[in-house]
Amino acid sequence: MGGSPTRRDELVERITDATRGTLLLYTMYVGDELGLYEELAGDEALTSVTLAERTGTDERYVREWVEQQAVAGVLDVEDERAAPTARRFSLPSALEAVLLDQESVHYMVQQAHLVVGGAQPLDDVVEAFRTGGGVPFDAYGPLREGQARTNRAEMRYRLGMEWLPSIPDVDSTLKSGDSPAVADVGCGAGWACVGIAEAYPGVTVDGFDIDGPSVKRARENVAAAGVDDRVTIHERDAGTIAAEQSYDLVTAIEVLHDLSDPVGVLRTMRRLVRPGGSALVVDQRVGETFSADASPTEEMMYGWSVVHCLPVGMNADHSAGTGTVMREGTVREYADEAGFDEVEVLPIEHDGFRFYRLTP
């Protein structure tokens, strides 16, 4: 078996681009953690000396960082022929949504947290390949923060204001005066809970997650949003909920593929759904079958599966070993085994998510 020089050269170029991009994400992580971007926003251009003073950091490190960010096209630089400590740098206003505004759909700094966190336990991932074991979620450090920020804007605004209203009977129930209730399984930082409560003022929401730091963050987010009178975040497995508890809508958003026992969680969701209610699973939009000629999105999903989602899901006895690339057929298989009567793929357009309505 041979190969063309063109294919070789294309891969070399791609690896070079990927390395440059990864290093940009690492330096973005540094800038975000130290508050450098916040200080550079606005009309005033700053020298490395002033920026270091205002952020309590070392000038030599800051000088290297601002120069790297300028070379990468992130920062603007004035009088670049001046002495190194006299050059002035600023963050273009057009980039503030990308680097500072977590409420914006254009915000992207979470990718830096995801990539930095994903790299931390790579030696453990290599060992898991050898043993068939897994890697605990805690090992990924900053990835938790990346996940918390990733869907913030969409969960807070589009979920309750666009996606749920597109399901007429669910929307009607949540707007009714019959004390509608929602449960969010694997609620993470709680943004879906906040979004639903803000969109439907008559709804009470219970969020469930077993990750202590995520629960703490979710409670803070719920309180900051002013919906803590109707949203309760529980640090517990939803499977422990009392049998008499029930909900009009039970959601699992971008969580099912991470679970070691997805069928067991779906059984719990089915038990929690009230008569006439339904479950909503939101997960990755990938192809129906494997193809080496997959979309760039699916390629990225496979990357996250190797590095994070599959190892986390395998960190338990008798894991389903799902991984990030959970195809529609797999969801239907899991739902059928969990006892759901019907699985409907909703006609909601989204580049990254597929929406499944499960009916008992």
N, C-alpha and C positions, 0 to 999 in steps of 0.2 A: 504494500500500500504506500502510495506516495502522497504528494501534496504540492500545490503550486506555491511558488515564491510569493505570489500576491496574497494568498491566504496567510502565510507566515508573517508577511510585513504588516498586514492588517491587524493581526493579533498583537504584534509588537507595539504598533501605534496605539492600540486600544489599551494595553497595559500601561503604557506611558501616560495616557490621558487619565486613566483610572487612578494612578498614583498621584498625579497632580491634583485631581479632584478630592482624593482622600485627605491629602495634606491640607487642602483648603478647609475641609470640614473640621479637621483637628484644630486649625487655627481659629475657625469660627467658634468652636467650643470654648477656647481660651478667652476670646473676646466677650462671649456671652457670660461666662462664669465671673469674669472680672469687672463687668459693667462698662467695658470700653466703648461698645457701640452706643450705649445710652449717652455717654458723655460727649461723643463725637456728633450726635444728632443736633440739629439746630443750625443757626446762621454763623456761629463762631468757629473758625478753623483753629485747630490747636497744634502746638508743637508736641513732640514726644515728652519734653520736660513738663509742660503744663498738664498733659494727659496723665502722666505718671503721678504728679502731685495730687491731682483731683481724685484719682482712683486708689491711691495708697499702694502703688506698685513701683517696681524698679525701672528707672528710665532706660537703661540699656536693653532690657527685654522688650519694653514698650516700643522703643525705636525700631527694633527688628520686626516687631509685629506690624506696626503701621506701614513700614516699607513693603513688607510682604503683602499686606492687604491692598496697597496701592498697585503693586505689580499685578495682583490678581484681578484688578478692576473693581474692587469693592469700595475703596476709599478714593476720594479726589485729593490731589496734592497741589498746593500752591508753591510757587518759587522753588521748584525742585533743584535748581542749581545752587541754592543756598547751602550753608553749612548743615550737616546732618541734624543737629539739635535745633536749627532755626527753621527747618521746613515745617509747613503747616498743613494739617490733614483734616478732612471733614467727611461726614457720611452724607452722600446725596439723598435728598428728601425722597426721591423715587424708590429708594431701597429700604426705607424705614418699615414699610409693610412686610417686607421679606425678613428683616432682621430684628424687629422690635415689637411689632403688633401681633400678639398672640390671638387676637380676635379676628384677624384677617385670614381669608382662605389662601392668601399668597405667602403667609408666614412659612419659613423653611428651616429655621435654626434647630427645630426638633431633629432634623436629619443628622446634625452634628452629634447630638446626644445619643441617638440610636447607633450611629457608626462607632463612636467611642465606646459605648457600652457593649456593643456586639463584639468588639475586639478584645475586651478584657479577659474573658475566660477561654480564649481559643485553644490554649494548651489542654484545657479540660475537655473541650469539644473533640480534639484529636484523640484523647484517651477514651472518650465515649465511643468513638468509632471502633476502637480496638476491643472494647469490652461489651458493647451493646447497652451500656448504661445511659445515664442522662446527666444533665447539668442543671442545678437549681436556679430558679429565676433570680434569686438574690445575687448570684455571681455576676450578673450583667450590669450592676451599678447604675451608671447614668442612663441606661436604656429605659429604665422605669420612667424617668423624667421625659425622655423622648416620646414614649408612648402616651404619657399624660398630655403632652402638647399636640400630638399628631393630629387628632381629630377634633380638637377643641372647638374650632369655629363651626365645623359641619355639624357636630353633635348638638351644640348649643343653639344653632339657628336653623339649619336645614332639616334636622330630624323632626322637630315638632312643628315647624312652620311650612314645610314642603313635603317631606316624605310621608309622614303619618296622615296628613290631610288628603293625600292621594289615594288612601284606602278608605272609601266612604263610610263603611259600617264601623270601622275602628274609630275614625274621626268623630262620627256621631256619638258613639258610646263615651268617648273621652270628653265630649262637650256636654254630656247629659248631666242632669242633676241627681243622678242615682249613686253618688259617692264612688265614682270610678277609681280603680286602683291599678297601678302598674308595678311590676317587679323587673329590675334589670339585673341579670345574672352575670357576674364578672364585671362589675361596674367600673373598675379601675379608678380613675381620678374623678368620676362622677359627672362628667359633662353631659352624658345622655340623660341622666336623671334631672339635671338642671334644665336642659333644653325642653324636656317634656313638661316639667312643672311650669316653666315660664310660658309655654305655648298654650297650656290647658290649666287655667287657674283653679278649676274644680277638682283636679286630680291629686291623689296622694301617691307617692312613689317610694318604694323600698329598693335600695341598692344593696347588692350582696357581693362581697369579695373576701377571699381568704388571705390576701396580702396586706399585712398590717400597715406598712408605709403608704400604700395606695389608699387604704381606708382613711387614714389620717388626712391625706391630701384631699380626698373627696369631701370629707366633712368640712374642711376649710373652704373649699370651693362652693359648697352648698350654702354655707353661712354667708360668704362674701356676696353671693348672688341674691341673698335675702329670701330664700325659699326653704329654709330649715324648719319652718312650721309645717311643711307638707312633704318634705323629703327626709327620709331617714336612711343613713348608711350603716349597714351591719357588717361587722367582721366575723363572718361565719359562712359555712357552706350552705348554699340554698337547699341542699338535700336534708338539712336539719329543721326546716320550717315545719311547724305543726300542720297536721293533716287538714285541719279545718280552715287554714288560711288559703285564700284564693284571690285571683287577679283577673281583670278584664284583658290585660295584655301582659305577656311575659317576653322580655327581650334578651337576646344574647348577641352583643355587637362586637364583631372582630375578636371573638374569644374561642369559638367552638374548635377551631383547628389547633389551638394550643393545648387542649385538654387531653389528659391521659385516658379519661373515660367519657368521651363525648356522648355515648348512648345513655350512660347513667345520668348525665346532666340533662339530656333531652327528656328522659323519663320524669325527672323532677319537674321540668318545665311543663310537661303535659299534665302532671298531677296538680300543678298550681293554677292552671287555666280554668276559669269559671265556665259553666255551660254557656255557649254562645260566644265565648272569647277565643283568642288565638295566641299563638306564639310567633315572634318575629326573629329570625336569624339573619344577621347581616355579616357577610364574610367575603373573602376575596373573590373577585371576578377573574376567573381563569378559564382556559379552554375546556371543552367537554372531554377531550382526549389528549394524551401526550403527543407533542410534536416538537422536533428539534427546531422547527421554524416558528417558534412561539413569539408572542409579543414581547416588547421590552419590559412591560409590566410583569408578565409571567416569569421572565428571566430574573427580575429582581425578587419576586416572591420565592423562587427556588433558592436564591442566595440567602435570603433571610431564613428559609427553612433549614438549610445546612448549618448555618451559624447559630441560630437561636431557637426557632419554633419547634423543630423536631427534637433537639436535645432537651428542651424544657418539658415537652410532652412525654419524652421517654424517661423522665426522672421519677418513675413510679413502677411498681410491679404490674405486670399485665397491661402495659400501655397499648392503646390502639395504634400508636405510631402514625398519626395522621399527617402532620407537617402542614406547612403554609399552603401548599398547592392542593387545596381540598376542592375537588371537582363536584359539579352538580350531582352526578350519580352517587358520589360518596355521601353527600348530604341526604339524598333521598333514601339511601340504604340505612343510614343511622336513624333517620326519622321513622322509617318503617319498623325497625327493630325496637324503637322506643315506644311504639304503639300509636303514632299519629296516623290518622286516616287519610290525610291529604297534604301534599306539598305543592305549593304554587309559587312559581318564580314571578315576582311582581314586575310590572313594566316600568320600573324606575330606572332612569338612565343615570349611570355613574361610571366613570372610567375605572375605578378601583374596586367597587363593591357590587355584590349581587345580593338581592333581597329575597328571602324565602319566607313565605307565610305558611305556618304549620297549623293544621286544624285537627283537634282530637276527634 
